[in-house]
Amino acid sequence: MKRQNAKYETTREKARNHILESAYAVISVTPFSALTMMSFADAAKISRQTLYKYFGTIDSIIFALKAKLSQEFTEIYDPIFADNSLDAKSKLLTITKQTLSLADSSPDRFVFIARFSNNPTPEETALFKSDLAAGSGKFAELIRQGQSEGSINGSLDPDITGFSILNITIGAATRIAVHRPAITLNNKELTAKDIEDTLLHEIELLLSL
């Protein structure tokens, strides 16, 4: 019985993840006002009735996507935080680089962030604030570590600097995703690589002053 239950839960989780992965693509090309449960069902190639077995509303899909994205970021970044071969400054720069590279290779996720960060439900707002506080805290701790080891400017306020770097990185990542394949600035096209290189350089200068 336990084995059957475990198999059922595994199958259900796979189906749920498939629906969510399909949902990213729908959201990236569909205005919020045009989203329907049927559009998500069609993207996942399932019936609307099957979709309702996993999600009851569009809001529940959006909230699940935000939670999934938060977990994905955790899985990407935690190994960097734990890498003892890197000093604190290198960890911050590596995290920034990973985020910008992810925006270029998987833009749908960051288009989703850009579209729905301004229309949160109270539950989503609470999740966002929790994630932001946790991320800022980890960045601030890295800055304190770097100041202690001498790799980061000791005059910086760790909390403010950590919060700023995190938000600047997320902002740049969403810009890269939304404005693919390039951003035009004063008649010059900036590729994702241009933005990544410039931001990394500026953050490194900030941390090293």
N, C-alpha and C positions, 0 to 999 in steps of 0.2 A: 504493500500500500504506500509506504513512504517513497519507494522508487517511482511508483506511478505518479504520485503527487509532485515529486521533483521534476519528472519529465514534463508534466503538464505546465508547471511554473516556468520551466526553461522555454518551452514552445510559446507560451503566452508572452514571455519577455521578448523573444525574438520577433514575434508579430508586432508587439508594441513599438519596438525600436525601428522596425521597418516602416511603420506608419509615421513615426516622428522624422526619420530621415527623408521620407518623401515629402513631408510637410515643409521642410526648409525650402525645397525647390519651388513649391507652390507660393509660399510667402514672398519669395524673392522677385516674383514676376506678377503678382496679383495685388491690386489695391485692397486695403483693409475692408472697405465698404463692399467689395465684390466677393470676399471670402465666404464660402458656404461649407457645410459639412460634406456636401456632395463633392466639392472640389478637392477636399482632402482624400475622400474615398477613391475618387477617380485616379488621383496621383499614386495612391498605394495599390491600385488595381484590386480593390475589394468593394463589396457592397456597402451601402450606407448602414445597413443593419449590422454588419460585422464591425464597422467603425464604432458604432454606439456601444458595442460590448467593451470597448477600451476607453472611449472618451465620450462624455455626454454633451459637451459644448465646445465651441471654438475657443473660448477662454481657457478651458481645461487643457486643450492642445498647446496653446501658447505658453501656459504656465509650465507644462511638462517639458516643452522645448527649452525654456530658460533654465530649468533644473538640470536637464541633460547637458546643456552647454556648460553650466557651472561645474558639473562632474568631469566633463571632458577637459576643461582647463586645469582642474585639480590633478588629473592623471598626467597631463603634459608637464606641469610646472613643479610638482612635488619632487620628482627626481632631480631637478636642477637645484632646488633649495637644499637637497640632501647630498649633493655632489661635493665631497670633501676635497676634490682636486682643484676646485675653483675658489678664488677669493671672492669676497662679497661683491665687489664692483663687476667682476666678470659674470657673476650670477645675474645681476640686474641687467647687464647688456645682453646676455644670452636669452633671458626671458623676453626682453623687448624684441629681439631679433626673431624669436620663435613666434611671437604674436603677430608681427607684421608679415612674416612668411606664411602663417596660417591664413591671414586675411587674403593673401594673394592666391593661395592654393585652394582654399575652401571659402570663397566669398559669401556664399549663401548664409552662413552662420552670422557673419557680421552685418549683412544686409538686414537680417532678422533683428539684431540688436538695434540698428539704426531706426528701423521702422516702428518698433514697439516700445522703445525706452521712453517715449514721450506719451504713451497711453497705458500706463500701468494700472492694474487693479490694486486695491489695498494689500492683498496677499503678495502680489508680485513686487510691490514697493518694499515690503518688509524683507523679501528675499534679496532684492537688489541691494538694500542697505546693509544687510548681513554680509553678503558676498564682498561688497566694497570695503566694509570695515575690516574683514578678514584679510583681503588682499593688501590693503594699505598697511595693516599691522605687520604683515610679512615683509613688505618692502622696507618699512621703517626699521624693523629688526635687522635686516641686511645692512642698512646704512649704518646703524650703530655698530654692527660687527665690523664693517669696513673701516669705520673711524677708529675702532679699537686696534685693528691690525695695521692701519696706516695706508689702506688702499683707497680711502674715500675722504674727501675734504672734511676736516673736523669742525668747521664753522657752520655747516649746514644743520638745519633743524630736521631731525630724522622723520618726524611725523608729517610735517608739511611737505618735505621733499618726496617722501615715499608716496603720499597721496597724489602729488602733482605728477610724478613720473608715471604712476599707474593710469591716471586719467588721460594724460597726453598720449600714452601708448594706445589705449583703447580708442581714443578719438582718431588718431592717425590710422589705426587698423580699419575702422569703419569707413573712413574716407577712401582708403585704398579699395575696399570691397565695393562701395557704392559707385565710385567713379571709374571702374574698370573700362578699358585697359590702361588709361592714363588720365592724369589731371592736368588741365591747361592753366598755366599761371604766367601772366604777362607774355602771352603768345608762345610760351615754351611748354612742351609736354613733359610732365614729370611721371616717370614710370614708378611702379611699386618699389623697384630696386633703388631708384633715386631717393625716394622718400625714406626708405629704410636706412640707407647709408647716411643721409643727412641727420635723421633723428638720432641714430646711434652715436654719431660724431658729437652732436650737441649735448646729449646726456653724458657722454664720457667727459666732455669739457666741464660740465656742471659739477660732476662728481670729483673731478681732479683739481679744481681751482684751489 
